[in-house]
């Protein structure tokens, strides 16, 4: 839409008042460098026109209504590197900061260049789109520093899952020591993460597989407050400091003190953040899902065993009030009734040799006994040496046993299901072998042929996996499918002479068109005589040459003359997996790439010409012209003069004759070279 160019009263001169008009290109001698302001959305965008070496730069502030104001700004004090980085930062914007949005192309073009969209060059349109699509937020989930910060958050989650239960159960009162400062540092990391969650772009799943991308701060804040804010804020509350304050001499006997000690376990709510981190970075994990599942089971068993041990130890320490520890020495307070102050801890360590009562004051020793009990309970072994002694312990122990039984049943069932599907290729091969054996028995196949059939089925393991992978890749988008085919096929396609300079899209199409086949060892591959082939696995012999993985043969299939084309039958020395493409498929593919088809035709013509000359060398057009005398430059050494004239003529005369003959021959060679070039360019296979 047009830009309002009327000059408002009380303002400086407008850019549109110049004689050239608002859409005129910049004056000669001035380069146009575009930049955007980094302020809030309400601030005007900035277009900086860098002046000459003598004059100051001109900064044009464009407001939303499209008016352009000129303001002289002296940028001579800025460092050149900082100025260049500031002005051209939008050209190096990573794709992770690109977010979809609706754009008025004409308005954006006027804001950036003062021209209509159709008047911009391709590079200018690219700059406008990239600048408009860049996210206005300074935090994105895929940014590099955010990824490193998430790794730090994951480390703090592991530290919380291990240290917090042990600290609450066995270390007792909160003290100002090294562990206290470590906990405060962990709290600081989670506080920073809580603040960042208000500015991080969120993707909300919708119905029918759709995803809604939240890119504005109000939307992100509303979503975060409704979902994860409450667990996050509760897990960061300073229960440690409150408990330490209640442990002072004045309020040391305050009843809610034990409650605040237990509230420190609320920090475990932070572990809910682990599921969000795994959701964000699950695409970066390349391990098989079966291995990931087994790894998760091992972590789950370790964590549940650790947490049950801490809970059981917390019950023994809390209920065993008769036990008093001072400086590592344990004593039994006889003033407290036995039925009130006893627990499994006092009964276990006060039972006499070989146990020592002082071991009840050692956190490491007590934790080892609790971990022994938890593993024994989870695995349902039950030796019976550590048992509850009070009604409260019986109830608590019963609850822990029910939880551990359900957890162990889930682990066993899931692990068996994962192990059964750990190797699907092996299961499929075994099923195929059973089918082959039944067919061989029904059809009375000879024993020697049965051995060959079983060997072929066993060797087809990787071939079946490749075919399954190709079926899955056919469902990818065209761009991903092309990139995948290029990564897999470009290693050997670049060995084909007429594919060496091919673009990525063409090589990807060739790789996806090729068909893979598996051949038995010592088998003649008759079907591959007129195909372009690449060895993917095994050894193949052809025309006295042995090709291993990555070897290519059959490039001359594009020559249609049977007398010239090499039609040697490949021989599979071992079990060989070969990918091939026929001439018909290649011609169909080349119809979409006329420039590449011209190169293939030219190579076929030169190859045909060399074959007829009896040469086996793969030569380019200049080499061919030089070899056949139709190109290049003739020198004195290449000119065969008559020996009699060289003897009888004087030296000067012979030299002059040589120069004249050289000039004439070079003229003829040039004419013949041009004629041959035209002949090659217009010739078709």
C-alpha positions as CSV (number, residue, x, y, z in Angstrom):
1,X,0.0,0.0,0.0
2,X,1.3,3.6,-0.6
3,X,3.2,5.3,2.1
4,X,1.9,8.7,3.4
5,X,4.6,11.1,2.3
6,X,3.0,14.4,3.5
7,X,5.3,16.4,5.7
8,X,3.8,17.0,9.1
9,X,4.1,20.4,10.7
10,X,6.9,20.9,13.2
11,X,9.0,17.9,12.0
12,X,12.1,17.7,9.9
13,X,12.2,17.1,6.1
14,X,10.8,13.9,4.8
15,X,12.7,11.4,2.8
16,X,9.8,11.4,0.3
17,X,10.4,15.0,-0.5
18,X,13.5,14.2,-2.5
19,X,13.3,14.7,-6.3
20,X,13.9,11.0,-6.9
21,X,10.7,10.0,-5.0
22,X,10.2,7.5,-2.2
23,X,11.0,4.4,-4.4
24,X,14.1,5.7,-6.0
25,X,17.4,3.8,-5.4
26,X,20.0,5.2,-3.1
27,X,22.4,7.8,-4.5
28,X,25.6,6.8,-6.2
29,X,28.5,6.3,-3.9
30,X,26.3,5.2,-1.0
31,X,25.7,1.7,0.2
32,X,22.5,0.7,1.9
33,X,22.8,-1.4,5.0
34,X,19.7,-2.5,6.8
35,X,19.2,-3.0,10.5
36,X,16.4,-3.3,13.0
37,X,16.0,-1.7,16.4
38,X,16.2,-4.1,19.3
39,X,13.7,-2.3,21.5
40,X,10.1,-3.1,22.3
41,X,7.5,-3.6,19.6
42,X,6.2,-0.1,20.1
43,X,9.5,1.4,19.0
44,X,10.0,2.4,15.4
45,X,12.1,0.2,13.2
46,X,15.4,1.6,12.0
47,X,16.9,1.7,8.5
48,X,20.5,2.8,8.5
49,X,22.0,4.3,5.3
50,X,25.8,4.3,5.7
51,X,27.3,7.4,4.2
52,X,30.7,8.0,2.7
53,X,34.0,8.0,4.5
54,X,33.8,11.8,5.3
55,X,30.2,12.4,6.2
56,X,28.1,11.0,9.1
57,X,25.6,8.2,8.7
58,X,21.9,8.8,8.1
59,X,19.5,7.0,10.4
60,X,15.9,6.9,9.1
61,X,13.3,6.2,11.8
62,X,10.2,4.6,10.2
63,X,7.0,4.7,12.3
64,X,4.1,2.3,12.0
65,X,2.1,4.6,9.7
66,X,4.9,4.4,7.2
67,X,6.4,7.9,7.4
68,X,10.1,8.2,7.1
69,X,12.1,10.8,9.0
70,X,15.7,11.7,8.4
71,X,18.0,12.3,11.3
72,X,21.7,13.0,11.2
73,X,23.6,10.8,13.6
74,X,27.4,10.8,14.1
75,X,28.6,7.1,14.1
76,X,32.2,7.9,13.7
77,X,32.9,7.0,17.3
78,X,31.6,3.4,16.9
79,X,34.1,0.7,16.3
80,X,33.8,-0.6,12.7
81,X,33.4,-4.2,13.8
82,X,30.7,-3.3,16.3
83,X,28.9,-1.1,13.7
84,X,29.1,-3.9,11.0
85,X,27.8,-6.5,13.5
86,X,25.0,-4.2,14.6
87,X,23.8,-3.3,11.1
88,X,24.1,-6.8,9.6
89,X,23.0,-9.0,12.6
90,X,19.7,-9.8,10.9
91,X,21.5,-11.5,8.0
92,X,23.0,-14.1,10.3
93,X,19.8,-14.9,12.3
94,X,19.6,-18.7,13.0
95,X,16.6,-20.6,11.8
96,X,15.6,-21.5,15.3
97,X,14.6,-17.8,15.9
98,X,12.3,-17.8,12.9
99,X,8.6,-17.9,13.8
100,X,5.6,-18.0,11.4
101,X,3.4,-14.8,11.2
102,X,1.3,-12.9,8.8
103,X,3.2,-10.2,6.8
104,X,2.0,-7.4,4.6
105,X,4.8,-7.6,2.0
106,X,4.3,-4.1,0.6
107,X,4.3,-2.5,4.0
108,X,7.4,-4.5,5.0
109,X,9.2,-3.6,1.8
110,X,8.4,0.1,2.4
111,X,9.6,-0.1,5.9
112,X,12.9,-1.7,5.0
113,X,13.8,-0.2,1.6
114,X,11.2,2.4,0.9
115,X,10.1,0.5,-2.3
116,X,7.3,-1.7,-3.4
117,X,7.7,-5.5,-2.9
118,X,7.9,-6.2,-6.6
119,X,10.6,-3.5,-7.1
120,X,13.0,-5.3,-4.7
121,X,15.7,-7.7,-5.9
122,X,15.7,-11.3,-4.7
123,X,18.4,-10.6,-2.1
124,X,16.4,-7.7,-0.8
125,X,13.2,-9.7,-0.5
126,X,15.2,-12.4,1.4
127,X,16.5,-9.8,3.8
128,X,13.0,-8.4,4.3
129,X,11.4,-11.8,5.0
130,X,14.2,-12.9,7.3
131,X,14.0,-9.7,9.2
132,X,10.2,-9.8,9.5
133,X,10.0,-13.4,10.5
134,X,12.7,-13.2,13.2
135,X,11.2,-13.6,16.7
136,X,10.8,-10.5,18.8
137,X,11.6,-12.6,21.9
138,X,15.1,-12.9,23.3
139,X,14.5,-16.5,24.5
140,X,13.8,-19.5,22.3
141,X,13.8,-23.1,23.4
142,X,16.2,-24.1,20.6
143,X,18.8,-21.4,21.3
144,X,22.3,-22.5,22.2
145,X,22.7,-20.9,25.6
146,X,19.2,-22.1,26.6
147,X,20.2,-25.7,25.8
148,X,23.3,-25.4,28.0
149,X,21.2,-23.9,30.8
150,X,18.7,-26.8,30.5
151,X,21.7,-29.2,30.9
152,X,22.5,-27.3,34.2
153,X,18.9,-27.7,35.2
154,X,19.0,-31.4,34.5
155,X,22.1,-31.7,36.7
156,X,20.3,-29.9,39.5
157,X,17.4,-32.3,39.2
158,X,19.6,-35.3,39.6
159,X,21.3,-33.6,42.6
160,X,17.9,-32.9,44.1
161,X,16.6,-36.5,43.6
162,X,19.6,-37.9,45.4
163,X,20.6,-35.5,48.1
164,X,17.3,-34.1,49.3
165,X,15.8,-37.4,50.6
166,X,19.1,-38.4,52.2
167,X,19.4,-35.0,53.9
168,X,15.9,-35.0,55.3
169,X,16.1,-38.6,56.6
170,X,19.6,-39.0,58.0
171,X,21.3,-35.6,58.4
172,X,18.7,-34.2,60.8
173,X,18.7,-30.4,61.5
174,X,19.7,-27.9,58.8
175,X,23.1,-26.4,59.4
176,X,25.1,-23.7,57.7
177,X,27.7,-25.8,56.0
178,X,28.9,-26.6,52.4
179,X,25.7,-28.6,51.7
180,X,23.6,-25.6,52.7
181,X,25.3,-23.3,50.1
182,X,25.0,-26.0,47.5
183,X,21.3,-26.1,48.1
184,X,21.0,-22.4,47.8
185,X,22.9,-22.5,44.5
186,X,20.5,-25.1,43.2
187,X,17.5,-23.0,44.4
188,X,19.0,-20.0,42.4
189,X,19.2,-22.1,39.2
190,X,15.5,-23.1,39.6
191,X,14.5,-19.5,40.4
192,X,16.2,-18.4,37.1
193,X,14.4,-21.2,35.3
194,X,11.1,-20.1,36.7
195,X,11.6,-16.6,35.4
196,X,12.7,-17.8,32.0
197,X,9.5,-19.9,31.7
198,X,7.6,-16.6,31.4
199,X,9.5,-15.7,28.2
200,X,10.2,-19.0,26.5
201,X,8.1,-19.9,23.5
202,X,5.7,-22.7,24.2
203,X,4.1,-25.3,21.9
204,X,0.7,-26.4,23.1
205,X,-0.8,-29.6,21.6
206,X,-4.3,-29.2,20.2
207,X,-6.9,-31.6,18.9
208,X,-6.4,-33.5,15.6
209,X,-2.7,-33.4,16.0
210,X,-2.4,-29.7,15.7
211,X,0.1,-27.6,17.7
212,X,-0.4,-24.0,18.8
213,X,2.7,-22.0,19.1
214,X,2.6,-19.3,21.9
215,X,4.9,-16.4,20.9
216,X,3.6,-13.5,23.0
217,X,4.6,-12.9,26.6
218,X,0.9,-12.6,27.8
219,X,0.0,-15.9,26.2
220,X,3.1,-17.7,27.5
221,X,2.5,-16.3,31.0
222,X,-1.1,-17.3,31.1
223,X,-0.3,-20.9,29.9
224,X,2.5,-21.2,32.4
225,X,0.4,-20.0,35.3
226,X,-2.3,-22.5,34.5
227,X,0.1,-25.5,34.2
228,X,3.5,-25.7,35.8
229,X,3.8,-22.6,37.9
230,X,2.3,-23.9,41.1
231,X,4.5,-27.0,41.3
232,X,7.6,-25.0,40.4
233,X,7.0,-22.2,43.0
234,X,6.2,-24.7,45.8
235,X,9.3,-26.7,45.1
236,X,11.5,-23.5,45.4
237,X,10.0,-22.2,48.7
238,X,12.8,-21.9,51.3
239,X,11.6,-24.6,53.8
240,X,15.3,-25.2,54.8
241,X,15.7,-21.7,56.1
242,X,12.3,-21.8,57.9
243,X,13.2,-25.0,59.5
244,X,16.7,-23.7,60.5
245,X,15.0,-20.6,62.1
246,X,12.6,-22.9,64.1
247,X,15.5,-24.9,65.4
248,X,16.8,-21.9,67.5
249,X,16.9,-22.1,71.2
250,X,13.7,-20.0,71.7
251,X,11.5,-22.0,69.4
252,X,13.4,-25.3,69.4
253,X,10.5,-27.2,71.0
254,X,7.9,-25.7,68.6
255,X,5.6,-28.6,67.4
256,X,5.5,-27.7,63.7
257,X,9.3,-28.0,63.5
258,X,9.1,-31.7,62.3
259,X,6.5,-30.7,59.8
260,X,8.8,-28.1,58.3
261,X,11.5,-30.7,58.1
262,X,9.3,-33.0,56.2
263,X,8.2,-30.2,53.9
264,X,11.7,-30.2,52.5
265,X,10.7,-33.2,50.6
266,X,8.5,-31.0,48.5
267,X,11.7,-30.2,46.5
268,X,11.1,-33.5,44.8
269,X,8.3,-31.8,42.8
270,X,11.1,-30.4,40.7
271,X,11.5,-33.8,39.2
272,X,8.4,-33.1,37.2
273,X,10.5,-30.8,35.1
274,X,12.5,-33.7,33.9
275,X,9.6,-34.9,31.7
276,X,9.4,-31.4,30.1
277,X,13.2,-31.5,29.4
278,X,12.9,-35.0,27.8
279,X,10.0,-33.8,25.6
280,X,12.1,-30.9,24.3
281,X,15.3,-32.8,23.7
282,X,14.0,-36.3,22.8
283,X,14.9,-35.8,19.1
284,X,18.6,-35.5,20.0
285,X,18.7,-39.1,21.4
286,X,19.7,-41.7,18.8
287,X,19.6,-44.8,21.1
288,X,17.1,-47.5,20.2
289,X,13.9,-47.2,22.1
290,X,14.3,-50.6,23.6
291,X,17.7,-49.6,25.1
292,X,16.2,-46.3,26.3
293,X,13.4,-48.3,28.0
294,X,15.9,-50.6,29.8
295,X,18.0,-47.5,30.8
296,X,14.8,-45.9,32.2
297,X,14.0,-49.1,34.1
298,X,17.4,-49.2,35.7
299,X,17.1,-45.5,36.7
300,X,13.6,-46.1,38.1
301,X,14.8,-49.1,40.2
302,X,17.7,-47.1,41.6
303,X,15.6,-44.1,42.4
304,X,12.7,-46.0,44.0
305,X,15.2,-48.1,46.1
306,X,16.9,-44.9,47.3
307,X,13.6,-43.2,48.1
308,X,12.2,-46.2,50.0
309,X,15.4,-46.5,52.0
310,X,15.3,-42.8,52.9
311,X,11.6,-43.1,53.9
312,X,12.2,-46.2,56.0
313,X,15.2,-44.5,57.7
314,X,13.1,-41.4,58.3
315,X,10.5,-43.6,60.0
316,X,13.1,-45.2,62.3
317,X,14.8,-42.0,63.3
318,X,11.4,-40.1,63.9
319,X,9.8,-42.9,65.9
320,X,12.9,-44.0,67.8
321,X,12.9,-41.1,70.3
322,X,14.6,-43.2,73.0
323,X,17.8,-43.1,70.9
324,X,20.0,-40.0,71.6
325,X,23.2,-39.3,69.6
326,X,25.9,-37.0,70.9
327,X,29.3,-36.7,69.1
328,X,28.8,-40.1,67.5
329,X,27.9,-41.9,70.7
330,X,24.4,-43.4,71.1
331,X,22.6,-43.7,74.4
332,X,19.1,-45.0,75.4
333,X,16.9,-42.6,77.3
334,X,15.3,-44.8,80.0
335,X,12.9,-42.1,81.0
336,X,10.9,-42.5,77.9
337,X,8.6,-45.6,77.9
338,X,9.6,-48.4,75.7
339,X,6.3,-48.6,73.9
340,X,6.6,-44.9,72.9
341,X,10.2,-44.4,71.9
342,X,11.1,-47.7,70.3
343,X,11.4,-48.2,66.5
344,X,13.1,-50.7,64.1
345,X,16.3,-48.7,64.4
346,X,16.6,-49.0,68.2
347,X,15.5,-52.7,68.1
348,X,18.0,-53.5,65.3
349,X,21.1,-51.9,66.7
350,X,20.3,-52.6,70.4
351,X,20.0,-56.3,69.9
352,X,23.6,-57.0,70.9
353,X,26.6,-58.3,69.1
354,X,27.6,-58.2,66.2
355,X,25.7,-54.9,66.0
356,X,26.9,-51.9,67.8
357,X,24.5,-49.3,69.2
358,X,26.9,-46.5,68.2
359,X,26.3,-47.5,64.5
360,X,22.8,-46.1,64.9
361,X,24.4,-42.6,65.0
362,X,26.3,-43.1,61.7
363,X,24.2,-41.9,58.7
364,X,26.2,-44.0,56.3
365,X,25.6,-47.2,58.3
366,X,22.0,-46.6,58.8
367,X,21.5,-45.8,55.1
368,X,23.2,-49.0,54.1
369,X,20.8,-51.0,56.3
370,X,17.8,-49.1,54.9
371,X,18.9,-49.6,51.3
372,X,19.3,-53.4,52.1
373,X,15.7,-53.4,53.4
374,X,14.3,-51.5,50.4
375,X,15.9,-53.7,47.8
376,X,14.8,-56.8,49.7
377,X,11.2,-55.4,49.9
378,X,11.0,-54.4,46.2
379,X,12.3,-57.8,45.0
380,X,9.9,-59.5,47.5
381,X,12.7,-61.6,49.1
382,X,12.0,-60.7,52.7
383,X,14.8,-62.2,55.0
384,X,13.1,-60.9,58.1
385,X,16.1,-59.4,60.0
386,X,14.8,-55.8,59.8
387,X,11.1,-55.7,60.9
388,X,8.7,-53.1,62.2
389,X,8.2,-52.9,66.0
390,X,5.2,-50.5,66.5
391,X,1.7,-50.1,65.0
392,X,2.7,-47.0,63.1
393,X,5.7,-48.8,61.6
394,X,3.5,-51.7,60.6
395,X,1.1,-49.5,58.8
396,X,3.9,-47.5,57.1
397,X,5.8,-50.7,56.2
398,X,2.6,-52.2,54.7
399,X,2.1,-49.1,52.5
400,X,5.7,-49.3,51.3
401,X,5.4,-53.0,50.5
402,X,2.2,-52.4,48.4
403,X,3.9,-49.6,46.5
404,X,7.0,-51.7,45.9
405,X,5.0,-54.7,44.8
406,X,3.1,-52.7,42.2
407,X,6.3,-51.0,41.0
408,X,8.1,-54.4,40.7
409,X,5.3,-56.0,38.8
410,X,5.3,-53.1,36.3
411,X,9.1,-53.2,35.9
412,X,9.0,-57.0,35.3
413,X,6.2,-56.8,32.7
414,X,7.6,-53.9,30.9
415,X,11.1,-55.3,30.8
416,X,9.9,-58.6,29.4
417,X,7.9,-56.8,26.7
418,X,10.9,-54.7,25.8
419,X,13.3,-57.6,25.7
420,X,11.0,-59.6,23.4
421,X,11.1,-56.7,20.9
422,X,14.7,-55.7,21.4
423,X,15.8,-57.2,18.0
424,X,12.9,-57.2,15.5
425,X,15.2,-58.1,12.6
426,X,16.2,-61.4,14.3
427,X,12.5,-62.2,15.1
428,X,11.6,-61.6,11.4
429,X,14.6,-63.7,10.2
430,X,13.6,-66.6,12.4
431,X,10.0,-66.4,11.2
432,X,11.2,-66.5,7.6
433,X,13.5,-69.5,8.4
434,X,10.5,-71.4,9.8
435,X,8.5,-70.6,6.7
436,X,11.3,-71.7,4.4
437,X,11.8,-75.0,6.4
438,X,8.1,-75.8,6.2
439,X,8.0,-75.0,2.5
440,X,11.2,-77.2,1.9
441,X,9.6,-80.1,3.7
442,X,6.3,-79.8,1.8
443,X,8.1,-79.5,-1.6
444,X,10.7,-82.2,-0.9
445,X,13.6,-79.8,-1.6
446,X,17.1,-81.3,-1.6
447,X,19.4,-80.9,1.4
448,X,22.0,-78.9,-0.6
449,X,19.4,-76.4,-1.8
450,X,18.0,-76.1,1.7
451,X,21.4,-75.0,3.0
452,X,21.6,-72.3,0.3
453,X,18.1,-71.1,1.1
454,X,18.8,-70.8,4.8
455,X,22.1,-69.0,4.2
456,X,20.4,-66.5,1.9
457,X,17.7,-65.8,4.4
458,X,20.2,-65.2,7.2
459,X,22.3,-62.9,5.0
460,X,19.2,-60.9,4.1
461,X,19.1,-59.4,7.6
462,X,20.6,-56.0,6.7
463,X,18.8,-56.0,3.3
464,X,15.4,-56.3,5.1
465,X,16.3,-53.6,7.5
466,X,17.3,-51.3,4.6
467,X,14.0,-52.0,2.8
468,X,12.0,-51.3,5.9
469,X,13.9,-48.1,6.4
470,X,13.3,-47.1,2.8
471,X,9.5,-47.8,3.2
472,X,9.5,-45.5,6.2
473,X,11.5,-42.8,4.4
474,X,8.9,-42.7,1.6
475,X,6.5,-41.1,4.2
476,X,8.9,-38.2,4.9
477,X,8.4,-34.8,3.4
478,X,10.1,-34.2,0.0
479,X,12.9,-32.0,1.5
480,X,13.8,-34.4,4.3
481,X,13.6,-37.4,1.9
482,X,15.9,-35.6,-0.5
483,X,18.4,-34.7,2.2
484,X,18.4,-38.3,3.4
485,X,18.9,-39.7,-0.1
486,X,21.7,-37.3,-0.7
487,X,23.5,-38.2,2.5
488,X,23.2,-41.9,1.8
489,X,23.9,-41.9,-2.0
490,X,26.3,-39.0,-2.6
491,X,29.2,-41.0,-1.3
492,X,29.3,-43.2,-4.4
493,X,27.3,-41.1,-6.9
494,X,30.1,-38.6,-7.0
495,X,32.2,-41.4,-8.6
496,X,30.0,-41.4,-11.7
497,X,31.7,-39.0,-14.2
498,X,28.5,-37.3,-15.4
499,X,27.2,-36.9,-11.8
500,X,30.2,-35.2,-10.2
501,X,28.9,-31.7,-10.6
502,X,25.3,-32.5,-9.9
503,X,23.2,-30.5,-7.5
504,X,21.8,-32.0,-4.3
505,X,18.3,-32.3,-5.6
506,X,19.3,-34.3,-8.6
507,X,21.6,-36.7,-6.7
508,X,18.8,-37.2,-4.1
509,X,16.4,-38.2,-6.9
510,X,18.9,-40.6,-8.4
511,X,19.5,-42.2,-5.0
512,X,15.8,-42.6,-4.2
513,X,15.2,-44.1,-7.7
514,X,17.8,-46.8,-7.3
515,X,16.6,-50.3,-6.4
516,X,18.6,-52.5,-4.0
517,X,19.0,-56.3,-4.6
518,X,20.8,-59.1,-2.7
519,X,22.7,-61.7,-4.6
520,X,24.1,-65.0,-3.5
521,X,27.8,-65.7,-3.4
522,X,29.3,-67.0,-6.7
523,X,26.2,-65.8,-8.6
524,X,26.2,-64.3,-12.0
525,X,24.2,-61.0,-11.9
526,X,22.9,-61.1,-15.5
527,X,20.2,-58.5,-14.7
528,X,22.9,-55.9,-13.9
529,X,24.7,-55.9,-17.3
530,X,22.8,-52.8,-18.6
531,X,22.5,-50.9,-15.4
532,X,24.4,-48.3,-13.3
533,X,25.3,-50.2,-10.1
534,X,26.8,-49.4,-6.8
535,X,28.0,-52.0,-4.3
536,X,26.5,-51.5,-0.8
537,X,27.8,-54.6,0.8
538,X,30.1,-57.5,-0.2
539,X,32.5,-58.1,-3.1
540,X,31.6,-58.0,-6.8
541,X,33.9,-58.8,-9.8
542,X,33.4,-57.4,-13.2
543,X,35.8,-57.4,-16.2
544,X,38.7,-58.5,-14.1
545,X,38.1,-55.8,-11.4
546,X,36.9,-56.4,-7.9
547,X,34.5,-53.8,-6.4
548,X,34.0,-53.5,-2.6
549,X,31.6,-51.3,-0.7
550,X,31.2,-48.0,-2.5
551,X,32.4,-49.2,-5.8
552,X,30.5,-48.1,-9.0
553,X,30.4,-49.8,-12.4
554,X,28.2,-49.6,-15.5
555,X,28.6,-45.9,-16.1
556,X,28.5,-46.5,-19.9
557,X,24.9,-47.7,-19.9
558,X,24.0,-44.3,-21.4
559,X,25.7,-45.3,-24.6
560,X,23.1,-47.0,-26.7
561,X,25.5,-48.5,-29.3
562,X,25.9,-52.1,-28.3
563,X,29.3,-52.5,-30.0
564,X,30.7,-49.7,-27.9
565,X,29.0,-50.3,-24.5
566,X,30.6,-52.8,-22.1
567,X,28.1,-55.5,-21.4
568,X,30.1,-57.6,-19.0
569,X,28.2,-59.7,-16.5
570,X,29.0,-58.9,-12.8
571,X,29.9,-61.8,-10.6
572,X,29.1,-61.8,-6.8
573,X,32.2,-63.1,-5.1
574,X,30.4,-63.0,-1.7
575,X,26.9,-62.2,-0.7
576,X,26.5,-58.8,-2.3
577,X,23.9,-56.1,-1.9
578,X,23.9,-53.9,-5.0
579,X,21.8,-50.8,-5.8
580,X,21.1,-50.2,-9.5
581,X,19.2,-47.9,-11.8
582,X,18.1,-48.7,-15.4
583,X,18.5,-46.5,-18.4
584,X,14.8,-46.0,-18.7
585,X,14.5,-44.8,-15.1
586,X,17.4,-42.4,-15.6
587,X,16.0,-41.0,-18.9
588,X,12.7,-40.4,-17.1
589,X,14.5,-38.6,-14.3
590,X,16.6,-36.5,-16.7
591,X,13.4,-35.1,-18.3
592,X,13.1,-32.9,-15.2
593,X,16.8,-31.8,-15.4
594,X,17.5,-30.7,-19.0
595,X,20.9,-29.2,-18.1
596,X,22.0,-32.5,-16.6
597,X,20.6,-34.4,-19.6
598,X,22.8,-32.4,-21.9
599,X,25.9,-33.3,-19.8
600,X,25.0,-37.0,-19.9
601,X,24.5,-36.9,-23.6
602,X,27.8,-35.1,-24.1
603,X,29.7,-37.6,-21.9
604,X,28.1,-40.5,-23.9
605,X,29.1,-39.0,-27.2
606,X,32.7,-38.5,-26.1
607,X,32.8,-41.9,-24.6
608,X,31.5,-43.4,-27.8
609,X,34.1,-41.4,-29.8
610,X,36.9,-42.6,-27.6
611,X,35.8,-46.2,-27.8
612,X,35.8,-46.0,-31.5
613,X,39.3,-44.6,-31.5
614,X,40.4,-47.5,-29.3
615,X,41.1,-45.4,-26.2
616,X,40.0,-46.5,-22.8
617,X,40.7,-43.2,-21.1
618,X,37.9,-41.1,-19.8
619,X,38.7,-37.7,-21.3
620,X,36.9,-34.4,-21.3
621,X,36.2,-32.4,-24.5
622,X,39.5,-30.3,-24.4
623,X,41.5,-33.5,-23.7
624,X,39.7,-35.2,-26.6
625,X,40.3,-32.4,-29.0
626,X,44.0,-32.2,-28.1
627,X,44.4,-36.0,-28.4
628,X,42.7,-36.1,-31.8
629,X,44.4,-33.0,-33.2
630,X,41.2,-30.9,-33.2
631,X,42.0,-28.6,-30.3
632,X,44.7,-27.1,-28.2
633,X,47.7,-25.2,-29.3
634,X,50.4,-26.7,-31.6
635,X,54.0,-26.1,-30.5
636,X,57.3,-26.5,-32.4
637,X,57.9,-29.9,-30.7
638,X,54.6,-31.2,-32.0
639,X,55.3,-30.1,-35.6
640,X,57.0,-32.8,-37.7
641,X,59.0,-31.0,-40.3
642,X,60.5,-32.6,-43.3
643,X,64.1,-33.6,-42.6
644,X,65.4,-32.7,-46.0
645,X,64.1,-29.1,-45.8
646,X,65.5,-28.8,-42.3
647,X,68.9,-29.8,-43.6
648,X,69.1,-27.8,-46.8
649,X,67.4,-24.6,-45.7
650,X,69.4,-22.0,-43.7
651,X,68.7,-21.8,-40.1
652,X,66.8,-18.4,-40.3
653,X,64.7,-19.5,-43.2
654,X,63.8,-22.8,-41.5
655,X,62.9,-20.8,-38.4
656,X,60.6,-18.5,-40.4
657,X,59.0,-21.4,-42.2
658,X,58.3,-23.0,-38.9
659,X,56.6,-19.9,-37.5
660,X,54.5,-19.5,-40.6
661,X,53.4,-23.2,-40.5
662,X,52.6,-22.9,-36.8
663,X,50.4,-19.9,-37.3
664,X,48.5,-21.5,-40.2
665,X,48.0,-24.8,-38.2
666,X,46.8,-22.9,-35.1
667,X,44.2,-21.1,-37.2
668,X,43.0,-24.4,-38.6
669,X,43.0,-26.0,-35.2
670,X,40.8,-23.1,-33.8
671,X,38.3,-23.5,-36.6
672,X,38.1,-27.2,-36.2
673,X,37.7,-26.9,-32.4
674,X,34.8,-24.5,-32.8
675,X,33.2,-26.8,-35.3
676,X,33.6,-29.8,-33.1
677,X,32.2,-28.0,-30.1
678,X,29.1,-27.1,-32.1
679,X,28.8,-30.7,-33.2
680,X,29.1,-32.1,-29.7
681,X,26.6,-29.6,-28.3
682,X,23.9,-30.4,-30.9
683,X,24.4,-34.2,-31.1
684,X,22.0,-36.4,-29.3
685,X,22.5,-40.0,-28.1
